Amino acid sequence: MLASTKAIVLHKVKYSETSLVIQVFSREYGKISILVNGVRKNKSRTKSALFEPLSIIEFAGNFKNTEKLIHPNGIKLTYPFIGIQTHMAKRMMALFLSEILHKSIKEPQPDPEMFDYMEGALKFLDISSSNYANFHLVFLFQLTRYLGFYPRLSDGEYFNMMEGNFSSNYLNTPSYLHGETVTHFRNVLGTKFDTLSALELNNIQRRETLQSIISYYQIHIHGLGEIHSHHILEKLFK
């Protein structure tokens, strides 16, 4: 029996000369893989533009066994991006976030609340006309609420990434943040999307803060590995 779901595109790979395997995060079924046949044909009715990083799509399928490839029917965009498609900085931000999400979300386990958060955040980015240079920092921090390692707010001039809390004690190890990095880490943590304009970081501060967030993810998500696409952002936001 066919059912319908919304999904966010995370990753795609070539499956054959004309087909793609698309990994998506679906609202009802979690992370699943779909096989889209013939999409790379010149005259295909299913346009590859549907599968740009973080596109929000909807399709029907048989989801009885979500560990196998799903053959989707009637794929369509539910929210055609305009800003993300036309602004280079937003496109690169979407590419970076799709890499993080693809490597962070492991299981075909549904999490409607996380899906709704991601969908709303992406729509916010799409329509933002300015002050979105730090969007990805806030997005990643808020995402940890759903991934299970949101930092615990407390006093302290250091941040223990292993424990996920601020501390007055410091150990000279890579898992402890200190100095100005902790200040920016805390400021981003306390920022929401509607107050992004109040978050002032120069390119160096933004780069260091992002690297600390990536390190935090790497500590808490087994097998996350290296992240590469964020280097493009460093050149765009100066």
BASEDREN-569351 format. One record per residue: x, y, z of N, C-alpha, C, CB in turn; residue in one letter. Coordinates in steps of 0.2 Angstrom, whole numbers, padded with zeros to 4 digits, always signed. Glycine has a CB too. Example, Ala and Ser with C-alpha at 12.3 -4.5 7.8 and 13.67 -1.06 7.14 Angstrom:
BEGIN
+0066-0028+0039+0062-0022+0039+0066-0016+0039+0057-0022+0045A+0064-0011+0035+0068-0005+0036+0064+0000+0039+0070-0003+0029S
END
This chain:
BEGIN
+0004-0006+0000+0000+0000+0000+0004+0006+0000-0005+0000+0006M+0003+0011-0004+0007+0017-0005+0005+0022+0000+0006+0020-0012L+0010+0025+0003+0009+0031+0007+0013+0037+0005+0011+0029+0015A+0011+0043+0008+0015+0049+0005+0019+0052+0011+0010+0054+0003S+0024+0055+0009+0028+0058+0014+0032+0064+0012+0033+0053+0018T+0033+0069+0016+0038+0075+0014+0045+0073+0016+0036+0081+0017K+0050+0075+0012+0057+0074+0014+0061+0079+0012+0059+0067+0010A+0067+0079+0015+0072+0084+0014+0078+0081+0011+0074+0088+0020I+0081+0083+0005+0086+0080+0001+0093+0081+0005+0087+0082-0006V+0096+0075+0006+0103+0076+0010+0109+0074+0005+0103+0071+0016L+0108+0069+0001+0114+0067-0003+0111+0063-0009+0118+0063+0002H+0115+0063-0014+0113+0060-0020+0120+0057-0023+0110+0064-0025K+0119+0051-0026+0124+0047-0030+0122+0044-0036+0128+0042-0025V+0126+0044-0041+0124+0041-0048+0123+0033-0046+0129+0042-0053K+0118+0030-0049+0116+0023-0048+0118+0020-0055+0109+0022-0046Y+0116+0023-0060+0118+0020-0067+0119+0026-0072+0112+0015-0069S+0119+0025-0078+0119+0030-0083+0114+0035-0082+0120+0028-0090E+0108+0033-0080+0102+0038-0080+0099+0038-0074+0097+0035-0085T+0101+0035-0069+0097+0035-0062+0101+0038-0056+0095+0028-0061S+0098+0039-0051+0101+0042-0045+0098+0038-0039+0100+0050-0044L+0102+0038-0034+0100+0036-0027+0100+0042-0023+0104+0030-0024V+0095+0044-0020+0094+0050-0016+0093+0048-0009+0089+0055-0019I+0097+0050-0005+0096+0050+0003+0092+0056+0005+0103+0048+0007Q+0087+0054+0008+0082+0060+0011+0081+0059+0018+0076+0060+0007V+0079+0064+0022+0076+0063+0028+0069+0065+0028+0080+0068+0033F+0065+0059+0029+0058+0060+0028+0054+0061+0035+0055+0054+0025S+0049+0065+0034+0045+0066+0040+0042+0060+0044+0039+0071+0039R+0040+0056+0040+0036+0050+0044+0041+0044+0045+0030+0048+0040E+0046+0043+0041+0050+0037+0041+0058+0038+0042+0050+0034+0034Y+0060+0044+0044+0067+0046+0045+0071+0045+0039+0069+0041+0050G+0078+0044+0040+0082+0044+0034+0081+0037+0030+0089+0044+0037K+0080+0038+0023+0079+0033+0019+0082+0035+0012+0071+0032+0018I+0083+0029+0008+0086+0030+0001+0080+0029-0004+0092+0026+0000S+0080+0033-0009+0075+0032-0014+0079+0031-0021+0070+0038-0015I+0077+0027-0025+0080+0026-0032+0075+0029-0037+0080+0018-0033L+0078+0034-0040+0075+0038-0046+0077+0036-0052+0075+0046-0044V+0073+0032-0056+0076+0030-0063+0075+0035-0068+0072+0024-0064N+0079+0035-0073+0079+0039-0079+0079+0047-0077+0072+0038-0082G+0081+0049-0071+0081+0056-0070+0087+0060-0074+0082+0057-0063V+0092+0056-0076+0097+0059-0079+0097+0059-0087+0104+0056-0077R+0091+0057-0089+0090+0057-0097+0088+0064-0099+0084+0052-0098K+0090+0066-0105+0088+0073-0107+0081+0075-0107+0091+0074-0114N+0077+0070-0109+0070+0071-0109+0066+0069-0103+0067+0068-0115K+0069+0068-0098+0066+0065-0092+0061+0070-0089+0071+0063-0086S+0055+0068-0087+0050+0072-0084+0052+0074-0077+0043+0069-0084R+0056+0070-0074+0058+0071-0067+0065+0075-0067+0059+0064-0063T+0065+0081-0066+0070+0085-0066+0075+0084-0060+0068+0093-0067K+0082+0084-0062+0087+0083-0057+0087+0089-0052+0094+0082-0060S+0084+0095-0054+0084+0101-0050+0080+0099-0043+0081+0107-0053A+0075+0094-0044+0072+0092-0038+0076+0090-0032+0067+0087-0039L+0082+0088-0034+0087+0085-0029+0093+0089-0027+0089+0078-0032F+0092+0095-0028+0097+0100-0025+0098+0099-0018+0096+0107-0027E+0104+0101-0015+0104+0100-0008+0099+0103-0004+0111+0102-0005P+0096+0100+0001+0091+0102+0005+0084+0104+0002+0093+0108+0009L+0083+0102-0004+0076+0103-0007+0071+0099-0003+0076+0100-0014S+0065+0102-0002+0060+0099+0001+0055+0096-0004+0056+0105+0006I+0054+0090-0004+0050+0086-0009+0045+0082-0005+0055+0082-0013I+0040+0080-0010+0035+0075-0007+0034+0070-0012+0028+0079-0006E+0033+0064-0010+0032+0058-0015+0028+0052-0011+0039+0056-0017F+0026+0048-0015+0022+0042-0012+0027+0036-0013+0016+0041-0016A+0026+0031-0009+0030+0025-0010+0028+0019-0005+0037+0026-0008G+0031+0013-0006+0029+0008-0001+0035+0008+0004+0029+0001-0005N+0033+0010+0010+0038+0011+0015+0038+0005+0020+0037+0017+0019F+0036-0001+0018+0036-0007+0023+0042-0009+0025+0033-0013+0019K+0048-0008+0021+0054-0010+0023+0059-0004+0021+0057-0016+0020N+0060+0001+0026+0064+0007+0024+0071+0006+0024+0062+0012+0029T+0073+0000+0025+0081-0001+0025+0083-0003+0018+0083-0007+0030E+0078-0004+0013+0079-0005+0006+0077+0001+0002+0075-0011+0004K+0080+0001-0004+0078+0006-0008+0071+0007-0010+0082+0006-0015L+0068+0013-0009+0061+0015-0010+0061+0017-0017+0059+0020-0005I+0056+0015-0021+0054+0017-0027+0049+0022-0027+0052+0011-0032H+0050+0029-0028+0045+0034-0026+0041+0035-0032+0049+0040-0025P+0035+0038-0031+0030+0040-0036+0028+0047-0035+0024+0035-0036N+0027+0050-0041+0025+0057-0041+0029+0062-0037+0018+0057-0038G+0035+0062-0038+0039+0067-0034+0038+0074-0036+0047+0065-0035I+0037+0078-0031+0036+0085-0032+0039+0090-0027+0029+0087-0033K+0041+0096-0029+0043+0101-0024+0037+0103-0020+0047+0107-0027L+0038+0103-0013+0033+0106-0009+0034+0114-0007+0032+0102-0002T+0040+0116-0008+0042+0123-0007+0048+0124-0011+0044+0124+0001Y+0046+0127-0017+0052+0129-0022+0056+0135-0019+0049+0131-0029P+0062+0133-0018+0067+0138-0015+0068+0143-0021+0074+0135-0013F+0069+0150-0018+0070+0155-0023+0077+0158-0021+0065+0161-0023I+0077+0160-0014+0084+0163-0012+0089+0158-0012+0083+0166-0005G+0088+0152-0010+0093+0147-0009+0096+0145-0016+0091+0141-0006I+0092+0146-0021+0094+0144-0028+0097+0149-0032+0087+0142-0032Q+0096+0156-0030+0098+0161-0034+0104+0165-0030+0093+0166-0035T+0105+0164-0024+0111+0167-0020+0116+0162-0019+0108+0170-0014H+0122+0164-0021+0128+0159-0021+0129+0157-0013+0134+0162-0024M+0129+0162-0009+0131+0161-0002+0126+0156+0001+0131+0168+0002A+0119+0157+0000+0114+0153+0002+0115+0146+0000+0107+0155+0001K+0117+0145-0007+0118+0138-0010+0123+0135-0007+0119+0139-0018R+0129+0138-0005+0135+0135-0002+0133+0133+0005+0141+0140-0003M+0129+0137+0008+0127+0136+0015+0123+0129+0015+0123+0142+0018M+0118+0129+0010+0114+0123+0010+0118+0117+0008+0109+0124+0004A+0123+0117+0004+0128+0112+0003+0131+0110+0009+0133+0114-0003L+0134+0114+0013+0138+0113+0019+0133+0109+0024+0140+0119+0022F+0127+0112+0025+0122+0109+0030+0120+0102+0028+0116+0114+0031L+0119+0101+0021+0117+0094+0019+0123+0089+0020+0116+0095+0011S+0129+0091+0020+0134+0087+0021+0134+0085+0029+0141+0090+0020E+0133+0090+0033+0133+0089+0040+0127+0084+0042+0132+0095+0044I+0121+0086+0039+0115+0082+0040+0116+0074+0038+0109+0085+0037L+0118+0074+0032+0119+0067+0029+0124+0063+0033+0122+0068+0022H+0129+0066+0036+0133+0062+0040+0131+0061+0048+0140+0065+0040K+0126+0066+0050+0124+0066+0057+0118+0061+0058+0123+0073+0059S+0114+0061+0053+0108+0057+0054+0109+0050+0051+0102+0060+0050I+0109+0045+0056+0111+0038+0054+0106+0033+0052+0115+0036+0060K+0100+0034+0056+0095+0028+0056+0089+0030+0053+0094+0026+0063E+0085+0025+0050+0078+0027+0047+0073+0027+0053+0076+0021+0042P+0074+0031+0057+0070+0032+0063+0066+0039+0062+0074+0032+0070Q+0060+0039+0062+0056+0045+0061+0057+0050+0067+0049+0044+0060P+0057+0056+0066+0058+0062+0071+0054+0068+0068+0065+0063+0073D+0047+0068+0068+0043+0073+0065+0045+0080+0067+0036+0072+0066P+0047+0080+0074+0049+0087+0077+0055+0090+0074+0049+0086+0084E+0060+0085+0073+0066+0087+0069+0065+0089+0062+0072+0082+0070M+0061+0086+0059+0059+0087+0052+0056+0094+0052+0055+0082+0049F+0051+0095+0056+0048+0102+0056+0053+0108+0057+0042+0102+0061D+0057+0106+0062+0062+0111+0064+0067+0113+0057+0067+0109+0069Y+0069+0108+0054+0073+0109+0048+0069+0112+0043+0076+0102+0046M+0063+0110+0041+0059+0113+0036+0058+0121+0038+0052+0110+0035E+0056+0122+0044+0055+0129+0045+0061+0134+0045+0052+0130+0052G+0067+0131+0047+0073+0134+0047+0076+0136+0040+0079+0130+0050A+0075+0131+0035+0077+0132+0028+0072+0137+0025+0076+0125+0024L+0066+0137+0026+0061+0142+0024+0063+0149+0026+0054+0141+0026K+0066+0149+0032+0068+0156+0035+0074+0158+0031+0070+0155+0043F+0079+0154+0030+0085+0155+0026+0083+0158+0019+0090+0150+0026L+0078+0154+0016+0077+0156+0009+0074+0163+0008+0071+0151+0007D+0070+0165+0013+0067+0172+0012+0071+0177+0016+0060+0172+0015I+0077+0176+0019+0081+0181+0023+0084+0185+0017+0086+0177+0027S+0084+0192+0018+0087+0196+0014+0093+0199+0016+0082+0202+0012S+0095+0198+0022+0101+0200+0025+0102+0197+0032+0102+0208+0026S+0108+0198+0035+0110+0196+0041+0109+0188+0042+0106+0199+0046N+0111+0184+0037+0111+0177+0038+0118+0174+0037+0106+0174+0032Y+0123+0178+0038+0130+0175+0038+0131+0170+0043+0135+0180+0038A+0127+0170+0049+0129+0166+0054+0123+0161+0055+0129+0170+0061N+0119+0160+0050+0113+0156+0050+0115+0149+0052+0109+0156+0044F+0120+0146+0048+0122+0139+0049+0125+0138+0056+0128+0138+0044H+0128+0143+0059+0130+0141+0066+0124+0140+0071+0134+0147+0069L+0119+0145+0070+0113+0144+0075+0109+0137+0073+0109+0150+0074V+0109+0136+0066+0106+0130+0064+0109+0124+0067+0106+0129+0056F+0115+0123+0067+0119+0117+0070+0118+0117+0077+0126+0118+0068L+0118+0122+0081+0117+0122+0088+0110+0120+0090+0118+0129+0091F+0105+0123+0086+0098+0121+0088+0097+0114+0086+0093+0125+0084Q+0100+0111+0081+0099+0104+0079+0101+0099+0084+0103+0103+0072L+0106+0101+0088+0108+0097+0093+0103+0095+0098+0115+0099+0097T+0098+0099+0099+0092+0098+0103+0089+0091+0101+0087+0103+0103R+0089+0090+0095+0085+0084+0092+0090+0078+0091+0082+0085+0085Y+0097+0080+0091+0102+0074+0090+0104+0072+0097+0108+0077+0086L+0102+0075+0102+0103+0073+0109+0109+0075+0113+0103+0066+0109G+0112+0081+0110+0118+0083+0114+0118+0091+0114+0125+0080+0111F+0113+0094+0115+0112+0101+0116+0116+0103+0122+0105+0103+0117Y+0121+0108+0122+0125+0110+0127+0120+0112+0133+0129+0116+0125P+0123+0111+0139+0119+0113+0145+0122+0120+0147+0120+0108+0151R+0117+0124+0148+0119+0131+0150+0121+0131+0157+0113+0136+0148L+0126+0134+0159+0129+0135+0166+0134+0140+0166+0131+0128+0168S+0136+0142+0172+0142+0147+0172+0148+0143+0171+0142+0150+0179D+0153+0147+0169+0160+0144+0168+0163+0147+0162+0160+0137+0167G+0170+0148+0163+0173+0152+0157+0176+0147+0152+0179+0156+0160E+0175+0140+0153+0178+0135+0149+0172+0131+0146+0183+0131+0152Y+0173+0127+0141+0167+0123+0139+0170+0116+0138+0164+0126+0132F+0167+0111+0141+0169+0104+0141+0165+0101+0135+0169+0101+0147N+0168+0100+0129+0164+0097+0124+0162+0090+0125+0168+0097+0117M+0166+0086+0129+0165+0079+0130+0158+0079+0135+0170+0076+0134M+0158+0083+0140+0152+0083+0144+0146+0088+0142+0154+0085+0151E+0148+0092+0137+0143+0097+0134+0140+0102+0139+0137+0093+0132G+0145+0104+0143+0143+0110+0148+0149+0115+0149+0141+0107+0155N+0147+0120+0152+0152+0125+0154+0155+0124+0160+0149+0133+0153F+0161+0126+0162+0164+0124+0168+0169+0129+0170+0168+0117+0167S+0171+0129+0176+0176+0133+0179+0183+0130+0179+0174+0136+0186S+0183+0124+0178+0189+0120+0178+0191+0119+0171+0188+0113+0181N+0198+0118+0170+0200+0118+0163+0206+0112+0163+0203+0124+0161Y+0205+0108+0158+0210+0103+0157+0213+0105+0150+0207+0096+0157L+0220+0104+0149+0223+0106+0143+0223+0100+0138+0230+0108+0144N+0216+0099+0135+0215+0094+0130+0211+0097+0125+0211+0088+0134T+0211+0094+0119+0207+0097+0113+0200+0097+0115+0209+0093+0107P+0197+0094+0119+0190+0094+0121+0188+0099+0125+0188+0087+0124S+0192+0104+0127+0190+0110+0131+0191+0116+0127+0195+0110+0137Y+0186+0120+0127+0187+0127+0123+0188+0132+0129+0180+0128+0119L+0192+0137+0127+0194+0142+0131+0194+0149+0128+0200+0140+0135H+0195+0154+0132+0196+0161+0129+0190+0163+0125+0202+0160+0124G+0192+0167+0120+0187+0171+0116+0182+0166+0112+0190+0175+0111E+0185+0160+0111+0180+0155+0107+0174+0153+0112+0185+0149+0106T+0175+0153+0118+0170+0151+0123+0164+0156+0123+0172+0150+0130V+0167+0163+0122+0162+0168+0122+0158+0168+0116+0166+0175+0122T+0161+0167+0110+0157+0167+0104+0152+0160+0104+0161+0167+0098H+0155+0155+0107+0151+0149+0107+0145+0150+0111+0156+0143+0110F+0146+0153+0117+0140+0155+0121+0135+0159+0118+0142+0157+0128R+0138+0164+0114+0133+0169+0111+0129+0166+0105+0138+0175+0108N+0132+0162+0101+0129+0158+0096+0123+0154+0099+0133+0154+0092V+0125+0150+0105+0121+0146+0108+0114+0150+0110+0124+0143+0114L+0115+0156+0112+0109+0160+0115+0106+0163+0109+0112+0164+0120G+0107+0162+0103+0104+0166+0098+0099+0162+0094+0109+0168+0092T+0093+0165+0092+0088+0161+0088+0088+0165+0081+0081+0162+0092K+0084+0162+0077+0084+0164+0070+0082+0171+0070+0080+0160+0066F+0077+0173+0074+0074+0180+0073+0078+0185+0077+0067+0180+0076D+0084+0183+0080+0088+0188+0083+0095+0187+0080+0089+0187+0090T+0096+0184+0074+0102+0184+0070+0106+0190+0069+0101+0180+0064L+0102+0196+0068+0105+0202+0067+0109+0205+0073+0100+0207+0065S+0108+0202+0079+0111+0204+0085+0118+0201+0086+0107+0204+0091A+0119+0195+0082+0125+0191+0082+0130+0194+0078+0124+0184+0081L+0135+0197+0081+0141+0200+0077+0147+0196+0077+0142+0208+0079E+0149+0193+0072+0155+0190+0071+0159+0191+0065+0154+0182+0071L+0166+0193+0065+0169+0194+0059+0171+0187+0056+0176+0198+0061N+0175+0187+0051+0176+0181+0047+0180+0176+0051+0179+0182+0041N+0185+0179+0055+0190+0174+0059+0186+0171+0065+0195+0178+0062I+0182+0175+0068+0178+0173+0074+0173+0168+0071+0174+0179+0077Q+0170+0169+0066+0165+0164+0063+0168+0158+0061+0161+0167+0056R+0174+0158+0058+0177+0152+0056+0179+0148+0062+0184+0154+0052R+0182+0151+0067+0184+0148+0074+0178+0145+0077+0188+0152+0078E+0172+0148+0077+0166+0146+0081+0164+0140+0077+0161+0151+0081T+0164+0140+0070+0161+0135+0066+0165+0128+0067+0161+0136+0059L+0172+0129+0068+0176+0124+0069+0175+0120+0075+0184+0126+0068Q+0174+0125+0080+0173+0122+0087+0166+0118+0087+0172+0127+0092S+0161+0120+0083+0155+0117+0083+0155+0110+0079+0149+0121+0079I+0159+0110+0074+0161+0104+0070+0164+0099+0075+0165+0105+0064I+0169+0101+0079+0173+0097+0083+0168+0094+0088+0178+0101+0087S+0163+0098+0091+0158+0096+0095+0154+0090+0092+0154+0102+0098Y+0152+0091+0086+0148+0086+0083+0152+0080+0082+0146+0088+0076Y+0159+0080+0080+0163+0075+0079+0164+0071+0086+0170+0077+0077Q+0164+0074+0091+0165+0071+0098+0158+0067+0099+0166+0076+0103I+0153+0069+0098+0146+0066+0100+0143+0062+0094+0142+0071+0102H+0145+0062+0088+0142+0058+0083+0148+0053+0080+0139+0062+0077I+0147+0047+0082+0152+0042+0080+0152+0041+0073+0151+0035+0083H+0158+0041+0070+0159+0041+0063+0158+0047+0059+0155+0035+0061G+0157+0052+0062+0155+0058+0058+0161+0060+0052+0154+0064+0062L+0167+0059+0054+0172+0060+0050+0174+0067+0048+0171+0056+0043G+0178+0068+0043+0180+0075+0041+0174+0079+0037+0186+0075+0037E+0173+0085+0039+0168+0089+0035+0173+0094+0030+0164+0093+0040I+0171+0094+0024+0175+0098+0019+0171+0104+0016+0176+0093+0013H+0165+0104+0016+0162+0110+0012+0162+0116+0015+0155+0108+0010S+0163+0116+0022+0163+0123+0026+0168+0127+0023+0163+0121+0033H+0174+0125+0020+0179+0129+0018+0177+0134+0013+0185+0125+0015H+0172+0132+0009+0169+0137+0004+0166+0143+0008+0164+0134+0000I+0162+0142+0013+0159+0147+0017+0164+0152+0019+0155+0144+0023L+0170+0150+0021+0175+0155+0024+0177+0160+0019+0181+0151+0026E+0176+0158+0013+0178+0163+0007+0173+0168+0006+0181+0159+0001K+0166+0165+0007+0160+0169+0005+0159+0175+0010+0155+0165+0004L+0159+0173+0016+0158+0178+0022+0164+0180+0025+0153+0174+0027F+0166+0186+0023+0172+0190+0026+0170+0196+0030+0177+0191+0020K
END
